[in-house]
């Protein structure tokens, strides 16, 4: 039977973690510069400062905007189905337009507990997303 010394193992793990973090940092004299590749006039090579490192990072041409209501509402799918179309005994919530006002009035303790995990603004975002969903599984 092997006896494990937990404080010793924690100390070793912490030491290795700090060692590897220390190995990966740059000195305070180093600097990483990001440039826009569409600007051809900028010199991307090293300048007179020998400690300067220039790392070109291409910028994406498309800006993506996350749909906050959809992301927040992804938790709802566990009971209310994908895109709010339920396949079990729970109500479908697709197309629901009264969620923000009804969620705290619900007599179901599970929904009340879920609702308290969100701010009013987040519940409004989820409700606005649900309004956009079709009530029918297309």
N, C-alpha and C positions, 0 to 999 in steps of 0.2 A: 504494500500500500504506500502510495506516494503522498507525503504531506506537502501541501502547497502553502507557501507563505504569501498571503495576499498583499500585505503592505510592500513586500519586496518586489513582487510582480508589478504592482502599480508604480513603484518607483522606477523600475526598469523601463516600463512602457512610457512613462512621462519623460524620462531622460532621452530615449530614442526619439520621441515626438519633438522635443525641443531641439535635438541635434539636427533632425531633418528639416525642421522649419528654419533653423539658423543657416543651413547650407543653401537654402533656396532663396534667400533674400539678397537684394542688391545693396551695395554700399550707398551712403547718402550722396556720394559724388556722382553716381550713375543716374542717368535720366533716360526714360523711354519716351520717344516722341511719336505721336500718332499723326498721320497726315492724310489728307483727302487725295486719293489717287487721280481724281479728275483734274487736279491742279498741277499741270505739267511744269509750271514755272518754279516750283519749290525744289530745292536741292535736297535729296534724300540721303546723301552720303554723310559720312562723318565730317564734322566741322573741325575747327582748330582745337577744340576741347577733346583731348584723347580719351576722356572718361565718358563721353557722350555716346550712347548707343541709339541708333535710329532703327526702329522696327516698323516697316510699312505694314499697315493693316487695311485691307480693302474695305470700303464702306458699302453696305447693301444699297442697291438702288431702290428697293421697295421698303416702305415703312409698314410694319404690321401693328395693328391696334387690337389688343386683346379685348374680347367682349366680356366685360367684368361680370355682368349678370349670368352669362352662360358658365363662366368659370366658377362663380359662387354657387350656382344652381346644380353643379355636377353632383353634389352630395344628395340632392333630391332623387336622382335616378335610382338609388338603391331601393327605395320603396315605391316611387311613383313612375318608374320605368324610364327608358331612354326617351329623351325629348318630351317627357311628361305624359306619355301614353302608358298607363298601368297595365300590367299583365297578371296582377294578383288582386287581392281584396282591397288594396288601398286605392283611393280615388285617383283618377287621371287629373293632372293639373295643367295640361297643355291648353293654351288659350285662356287660362284663368286670368281675370282682370281685377279681382278683388283680393288678391293674396296679401298685399301689404296691410289691408285693414282687417282681414279675417284671421291672419295667422296667430295673433295673440288671443283671439276670442274662441278659438277651437277648444272643445272640451277634451280633446285627446292629449294626455300628458306627454306622449312622445313628441307631438308637434310643438307643444309649448316648450319642451326642453330644447328641441332643435332651433326654435325661433330665438331663444335666449342666447344662442351661440353667434348671432349676427346682430349688427347694428341696424337701426331703422333704415339708414341709407342703403345698406347692403340688401336688406329685404326688398326695398323699392327697386333696386337694380335687378334682383332675381325676378320680381313681379313683372317688370318691364320686359324682360327677356321672355318670360312665359307667355305674355300677351301676344308675342310674335309667332308662337308655335301653332301649328294646325291642330285642331281638336281630333283629327282623324289620322290614323297611322297610314301615311301615303307610301 
